[in-house]
């Protein structure tokens, strides 16, 4: 069962500050995405930036979570990741410190998230970079979207709008 207090799980920002999703995002709906700079899906950053621009003022934020577990596609340091994201894609949403999303060292945030099934009913490990979780203002997981579901897909947009 996914914790109703997911917003209270300790995380670290890309710059190294200790926080929680609740402190980082306030009472906003959050699209949490495990990201990577050297992946075939990396251009999804463009869509994530657009979601932030479109819904940011309405109580929504994207939060990126760098992860290097999938073929080493996020090898950079925190500074390199930040520079790549801001210079290449204009990322202005929060980025967390690099974490493991699967395996023995899975971050506690993902221990809760992987219990949530995707649209096909399957739960479990993160499949690849750019898997997305929509977390409602109340801290419940409102949706899980597999990596190939693009940020502008109607099911993501509809789910975000339902949380605003």
Helices and strands as residue ranges (DSSP letters): G 6-8, E 10-12, E 18-20, H 21-25, E 29-35, H 44-55, G 56-58, E 60-66, H 78-89, E 94-96, H 108-113, E 132-135, E 141-145, H 154-163
